[in-house]
Amino acid sequence: MAAAMAATGFALLSPGPAALFAGGCLAGACAPDWLEITWFRRGRNSLIPHRTLTHWPWPWFASLVLLLLVPLRPSVVFWPLIGFTGSAILHLAADLCAPTGIPLKNPFGSRYSLNLIHTGSPGEIVVTCAAWVVPAMAMLFRFGR
């Protein structure tokens, strides 16, 4: 899904900002997971428990709003940060659709799930393919008039 978001950037932005945006998208795609600072020795250990603070959506949305309000645009800093934050939010949206869900009220409280997609199921493939509709439409909008 982050690759589709990066492709949308290439369809809508000039090459320099698109490359910066794509780099941010790819780095942020798994950010909620790697920010837990996980290591594997005798099982899985994390500094931050899985699907707690790093999967709480409100700091990510606050970051997105802050990025849109702070006058960094257009800059070398803005495009990677907006791609990073946007693809992290996409990660949370996908996890919200998974059975284990994400915390919405309290980062260490109960998780909420839409229970729409199971990992490895055909639904996961359908959602991933549907994500590619956005860059396809962007390409048609930009080049296919």
Summary of the structure (lengths in Angstrom):
residues: 145
radius of gyration: 16.5
end to end distance: 25.8
largest distance: 57.3
contacts: 429
relative contact order: 0.18
helix: 59%
strand: 7%
